[in-house]
Amino acid sequence: MKKIVTLSIIALIAMIGLKVQAAMYLVGEGFNGWTTTGNVEMTFDGDSIYSWSGNLTAGSSFAFFRDTEDWGSQRGPASGDGSAPTGDWEETVAMGAWTLTNSGSYIIQYNYNTDQAKIVLTEEPVFNPAQRRFAVTGAAFGGWNMPPAGNQIFSNNGDGTYTLEFEGATASDFKLSSIGINDDFTTNWGLFDSGVMGASNLAVGDNELSTSFGTANMHFPVSGNVTLTISNVTETSCTLNITLTEEIIPDKAYYLIGEFNGWDESTMLPFVENDSVFTLTHTFSGEFKVKDENGNWLGGGVTLTEENPSVTLVDGGNLVLAEENEYTLTIVDGVLTVTFPSVNPGIPGDANGDGSVTSADVTAIYNFLLNNDLSGLVNGDVNNDGNITSADVTFIYNILLGVTSK
């Protein structure tokens, strides 16, 4: 019996030994991405310690997989904000991740028995401002392309400055990207650094703007031809100089976009302009916005109803039409007005909906055209051409004069 007990203890020790030497993996940016397959396996150094060494980039985030490559086995920092390197052994917990504050060579260790991690920066590279790549992407500069197109990438001047000449920039948002000279622009938006500043006072000539790399978009406020120059480059900031060589003022335009077309800019509907009055008739419902010629998304965050059919278009929340119907949308001086389906569409010329065609219908249309007054207007588009214009007044006069039959 004593011999059997001895063998059982030996078997238990062997089992513990196998457990200590289970696999450990690194998951996250700089390894194999945030996936559950093919992650970087750490080296077992003995005494329950696993390690990995190599180069990583500031801003990269990572965690451990313990035993198996699945999210249930993820281990991250137990305290603090996850900034690394710490240089000390620290407790880990399920989920979470570390984010590197410095680029350089690292040794990352994990103690399987104590469930602790140590992240040590062994060598920080000397920063060379000429060994970078910069690009702009966004609606202001040809679209939110990822990777960016060739005409969005700065030329490296070799002296720590970078230049990009761009024709036809539009007033809209954009981001600035900075990555290592040997790195490729990829579909990882995490590589795209953007400034917290905006070029709100851009004028013809030089406009020098300093920025720390961050997460917010920058806004380009005018349309035109520009030269962009980057200087004073550090690991985390730069100076962006925008020289506006020619301002291009586009024609006023509006477009309808929303849930009805999946918010697809390629299929948004244009308003028709007639003497500074923009109109559009379309059958739809749900949330929507109006986009202008500068790429601004305009709304107001209200539900439009027959009682409240108008809104001043601003940089705000989505607009809503609750029921699907054929609506006529009219924009005059930045005010959007929705004409709801007429309650009395059977009488041509009856603009105010009182059941007859009189001069009061003419007055109702003129009050709308001159003062944007909808109080007496039920169906201003009496000639059904999709617009509310003086042609509707002529249509009513022809009925009153007997030129046109009801």
N, C-alpha and C positions, 0 to 999 in steps of 0.2 A: 504493500500500500504506500509506503514512503517513497519508493521509486517512481510510482505513478504521479505523485504530487510534484516531484522534482521535474519530471518531463512536462507537466502542465505549466509550470512556471516558465520553463525554457520556451515553450510554445507561445505563451503570452508575451514574453519579451520580444520574440521574433515578430509577432503581430504588431506590437508597438513600433518596432523598427521599420516595418513596412509602411506604417501610417506616417511616420515622420518623413519618410522619403517619397511621399506622394507628390504629384506634379503641382507646380505653381506657374501661373501665366500672368503676363502683363497685357492689359487691354486699354485701348485709347489712342489718341492722336500721337503719332511718332512711332507707333508699333504696327498693329494691323487694323487700326480704326476701331470704332465701337461695334465690333461684331462678336459673334460667339463661335467663330471657326478660325483656325489657323493663327491664333494669337501667339505672341512671343513667349516661349517657355523659358523659365528661369533655371539657372544652374544650381544644383544641390552642392553646397560646400561642406556639409557635415555639421554635426551638432545642431540639427534642425534649422540651419540657415540656408536660405535660397538667395541668389544674387543675380544681378544683370548690370552691365556697364556699357555705356555708349553715349552718343551725342543726342541732345534733345533741344527743341526750340522753345523760347519763352512763349507762354500762352497755351502750350500743349497741356491737355488734361489726360489723366490716366488713373487706373485702379488695378487691383489684383483679382484674378480668378483663383480660388482655392480648390484644388482637387479636380474640378471639372469646368469646362468652358460654358457656363450658363449664368444668367443674371442672378440666380439664387445663391451662387457661390461668390458673388462680388464682395470685395472688402475695400473700404475707403477710410478716410480719417475720422477718428472718434471725436475730435474737438477742433476748435479754431475754424478758420474759413477755408481750410484746404490749401492755403498757399504753401509752396515748396520752393527751395529745399529747407528742411528744418535742421538737418544734421544730427538729430537726436532720435532715439527710439521713441515711437509714439504708438498709442493704442489704435486699433482699427475696429470698425464696426461694419455690419452689412450695408451694402450700397455706398454711395458717396464717391468722391474722386478728389485727387490732388490736381492743382494747376500750377505750373512752373512760372516763376517770376523772372527767371534768368535763362538765357541760352548758354549752352556749354556742355562739358563732359560730366556724366553723372555715374554714380554707383547707387543702385537701388537694391535694398535688402529686405527680406521678410523672414521673421522668426516664427516657424510653424507652431512651436510649443507655446509661446507666449502671445501669439497673435498680435505681434508688433511689427512696425515697418520703420525703416530708416532711409532717408533720401539725402544724399550728400553730393554737393557740387564740387568736383575735383579740379576743374579747370574752366575758367571763364574766358571765352575767346576775345581777342582784341577787336573791337568793332571798327570796320572799315566802311565809311559812308558811301564809297564808290562801288561796293559790292552788294547792290540791292537791285530790285526790279520794281517799277511802279506802273500802275495803270489806273484809269478811271472807268467806272461802269455805272450805268443808270440812265434814266429817261433823258437827262440833260445831254448825255454824250453817246447817243446811238442805241441805247437799250441796256437792260439788265442782263448783259451777256456773261456767261460763266462757262468756260474761260473767256476772258475779254477778247474782242476782235483786235486785229492789228492796229487799226487807227485809234485804239484806246490805250495803247502801251507807250510809255515814255521812252525817249532815246536817252541812253546813258552817255553823258558828256565826258566821263572818265575822271572828273575832278570832284566828285561828290555832288554834282548837280544833275538834274534831269529835265528834259524839255519835251513838250508835246504841243504841236500845232493842230487845232481842230476847227474845221469849218462847219458852220451850221449847228452849233450848240443851241439847245432850247432851254427856256426857263422851266426848270424842273429839278428833281432831286438826283443826287449821285453819291457814290462812295469813292474813296481813294484807297488803293491797295498797295501794300509794301510787303515784299517777300524776299528771301535770299536770292542771290544772283544765280545759283544753280537749281533753284526750285522752279517747278512748273505751276502756272496758274491752273487750278483745278476747280472742281465743282464744290469745294469745301468753302462755304461762306465764312468760316472761321478765319480764313486767311485774309479776309478783306477788312482792313483797318479803315475807320472813317473818322472824320473830324467832328468835334462838338461845335465848331464854329460854322457860320453860314456866310455866304458872300452876299449879304443883304443890301449892301450899298455899292454894288459893282457899277462902275462908270467907265467910259472910254478912257484907256490909259492903264497905268499900273495900279494893281490892287494887291497889297501884301497882307497875307493872312497866316497866322501861326496856328498850328493844331497839334494836339496830342491824339495819338491813335486811340480810337474808342469804338463805340457801337452805333452811334446815331448817323443818319444820313446828313449830308450837306445839301444846301439848296442853292441853285444857280438861278438868279432872279430875272435875267434878261435872255434874249436870243441874239446870237451873232457869231462872228468869227473870233477865236481867242487863241492866245499862246499861254500855256501853263508851264511854269518853271518851279521845280522843287529844289530847295537848298537847306542848309543848316540841319542836315539829316542826323538823327540819333537813332538808337534802337527803338525809341517809343514816341518820337515826335519829328516834325519837320516844319519848314516854312513853305507854304504854297503861294506862289505869286501868279495871279491871273491878269494877263494883259488883254483887255478887250479892244481889238483892232477895228471892229466894225459892228455896230449894233444893228440887228435886223428886227424890225417890228412886223410880226406876222399879222395877217388879216384876222379880225375877230371871228371866232368860230366856237361852236358848242357841239358836244357829242353826248348821246345817251348810252349809259352802260349800267348793268346791274345783274340781278339774279336771272332775269329773263334770257341773258346770253352767256351766263356763267362767268360774268365779269371779264370777258375776253375782249381785250383792246382791239384785236384784229377784226372784230365783227360789231363794234359799237356803231350806233346810228347817228348820222349827222343831222343837225338842225338846218333848215332852209332859211337863208337870210333874205329879207326884203325890206329895204329902207330901215335898217338897224333893228328890225323885229325878226326874231328867230323862232320858227315854229317847227313842230314835228308831231305827226299823228301816228300812234302805234298801239297795238293791243298787247297789254302786259299787266303784270301785278307784281307785288313784292318790293324788296329793297332795291334802290337804285341811286345813282349819282349822275352828275353832269360834269363832263371833262371839258376844259377850255383849250384854246389853241396853244397855251403854254404848258399843257400837261398837268395843270392843277385839277385835283379831284374836289368838286364842289358839292356841298350838301347843306345840311341844316339840322339834321336829327329830328325831323318831325314827320308825322303821318298827315298827308294831305287829304282833305275831305271837301265836300261841297260847301260846308260852312266855313272852312279855312283852306281855300285852294291855292294860296300864294305863299311864297317864302323867298327871302333874300338869300341868294346863293353865297355861302361862305365855306371856309375850310372847316367843315364840321362833320357830324355823323350822317349816316345814310338817310335818304328820304324813303318814304313808304307810301304805296298805294295798295290798300288792303284787298280790293276785289278786282278780278280780271275784267277789263273792259277796254274799249277803244277810247283812248284819251288823246286830246290835243294839248301839247305842252307848248307854252309861249314864253319866251324870255325877252324882256324889255328892260334895259339899263340894269342888268344883273338880278332882276326879280323874275322868278319862275312862277308861272300861273298855269294851273291845270284846268282845262275845260272838261267837265264831266259829261257823260252822255245826256243829251237833251231829254227833259221830261216831256217835251211835246214836239218830237221830231217830224210829225206828220204834216206840219204847215210850213211850207217854204217861205222864208222871209220873216218868220215870227222869232225875232232875236231875243225878245224879253220874255217869251213864254206865256203871254197873256191870252193866247188863243186867237189873235187877230194880227193883221199886218197894218201898222200905222207909222206915223212919223216918230212915235215913241221907240220903235225898233231902231231907227236911225240914230236917235239920241243915245240909246244904250251902247251901240257900237262905237260912236264917237267918244263917249265917256271912257270906254276901255282904251281906245287908241291914243287919246290925248292924256288921260290921267291914270291909266291902268286901273280903272274903277270897274269892278266886276259885280257891283251890287244889283244892277238891273239886267245883267246879261246871262241868258240861259244857253243860247246857241248862237254865238257870234259868227260862226262860219256858215252863213245861210246859203252860200252858193256851192258849198261842199268841195272847195278846191284845196282844202288842207291848211288854209291860212285865214287869219282874220285881218282884213285890209279894207281899204276904201272901196275895193271891188264888191264887198258885201253890201256897202251902202248903196252903190249903183244898182245892185240886184234888187234891193228893196224899192228904190225909186222907180225902177222899171215896172215893178208889180203895181205900185200905186198909180202910175201913169197909164197902166194898161198895155205897156209895151211887151211885158212878159206875163204870161198866165200863171196863176197859182198852181 
